[in-house]
Amino acid sequence: MNHEHDIKILNSLIETTLDSADGYAEAARDAHSESLIALFHDRSSERRQVASTLQQRVRLLGGEPDDEGTVLASAHRMFVNLRTSLSSDDNKAVVDEVERGEDHIKSKFEDALKDDEVSPNTRSVVADVYASVRNGHDQMRNIKKGFHD
């Protein structure tokens, strides 16, 4: 069976998930609240575990899993760092950026789950780790709402 499409989709999710892990690590450095710092470190570790699960699936399918995020995300983080350093030391700004990233990763996973060409076994793996992604998204959305209330 040809697994090229599954491998392509999984590698795209791996890149996005590693970007997310790096984004959380960056947010932990920028945050000024011990509780947010701890939360961001936990989410970063969790995202690395999600990426590892997806990488295992790629290997099982006979592919070579991606092991880095995207260049675009790296450039985005540099821009965010510059903007954050120019603004006040504001936890709200950090949470806003994290929540924006969460919208992106959630959308990528939802697109993969809707892809009719993805095999049922790969869809099952994606669905399993999507629960973690959705939880992270919802948590950041709720924290962001708390800053705006």
Sequence and secondary structure as in RCSB ss.txt:
>XXXX:A:sequence
MNHEHDIKILNSLIETTLDSADGYAEAARDAHSESLIALFHDRSSERRQVASTLQQRVRLLGGEPDDEGTVLASA
HRMFVNLRTSLSSDDNKAVVDEVERGEDHIKSKFEDALKDDEVSPNTRSVVADVYASVRNGHDQMRNIKKGFHD
>XXXX:A:secstr
   HHHHHHHHHHHHHHHHHHHHHHHHHHH   HHHHHHHHHHHHHHHHHHHHHHHHHHHTT     S  HHHHH
HHHHHHHHHHHS S HHHHHHHHHHHHHHHHHHHHHHHH TTS HHHHHHHHHHHHHHHHHHHHHHHHHHHHH 
